[in-house]
Amino acid sequence: MKIAPSILSADFAHLARDVEKVEQAGADLLHVDVMDGHFVANLTFGPLVVQALRPVTNLPLEVHLMVSDPAAWAPAFAEAGADTILVHEEATDHLYGVLQHIAATGVRAGVVVNPGTPLSSLEEVLPLVDQVLVMTVNPGFGGQKFLTAMVDKVARLHQLRQDRGLHFDIEVDGGINAKTVKAAADAGTDIFVAGSYVFGASDVGAAISSLREAVQ
């Protein structure tokens, strides 16, 4: 399993410090939630934040674009130092082309599905992607409760990956803690985004360890 702390829950005034904490605590990558105030109500980071983070951490940076018109945003994040760029199925009418363009920049391309979006909408792009992110909360804000109905969705995606002989990573984002992580892992999840559970802990190392122990 891989754990991806979401910097949405970090202390923005001390972002480099918090990133260093989770890196030393054993995080596998960093999750950067980019929100434009349009596709979702919240407003967060731009490419300059990724550019600023790149020299202060060795962790891979995955950028989750919760934006309208992701094709217009992706190149700047690739140039800023993102290792993976994830775009929402719901945000574009040209998903196949957007994913092709992301892959052409040399970064990993991923697709995201909201809780109400069926997996059938991804059928044609799955061979293109390195990663599929299943939202286990409604997108836009951290600290929400895990939607248990999404466990079956992850399991169906895992089966689809096996049936088609594909090799993309399965990721979940939203409400991940020591109680919910096991069900998501058993369903076939590879990468777990954890925001408030990690950054809100008094001991981030213990929080990350507790996620791994819950799965084991």
C-alpha positions, 0 to 999 in steps of 0.5 A: 500500500502507498499513503499519500497525505493531502496537503489540503489539510496541512498548515499553509503557513508552514507547508514545507515543515509539514511536508518534511514531517510526513516525508520523514514519517514514511509517506509514499507521495504527496497529494495536491488538491487543486480547486478552482472555485468553479468545478468545486466551490473551494479554491486552493493551489496553483502551479506555483505551489507545486513549483515551490514544493518540488525542491523541498521534497523527494516525494512524488507529487500527484496533482488532483485537478478539481477544475473546469477545463483541465486541459488548460491547467495540466501543462503548467502543473507538469512544467511545475514538477508534478509527477502525476496529474489526475483529471475528473471524468466529469470536468471535460467532454474530451477526456481521452484527448486530455489524458493523451496530452498529459501523458505526452508531457512525460508525467503519469496520467490519471482519471478521477470519478465522483461518487455518482459517476459510473465506472462505465464512463471510464471504459474507453480510457482505462488503457491510457491511464496510470491511475484511477482515483475513486472519490470516497467523499463528494469533492471539494472539502476535506474532513468528510465522512467516508462513503461506504458504498464506494467500497463496492465500486473499488471492488468492481474496478479492481475486477475490471482491471484484472479481467482486462489485464490492465496495470493502473493503480487504484486510489481512494480519496476521502474519509480515510482513517484507521477504521475505513482503510481496511475495507478499501484495501480489501477491495483492491486499493493501492494508494490511500489519500489521507488528509486530516487524519494525518496532518491533524494528528499530534504524531503524524508518524503514528497516524501513518503507521496506524493506517499500515497496521490496520491493513496488515 
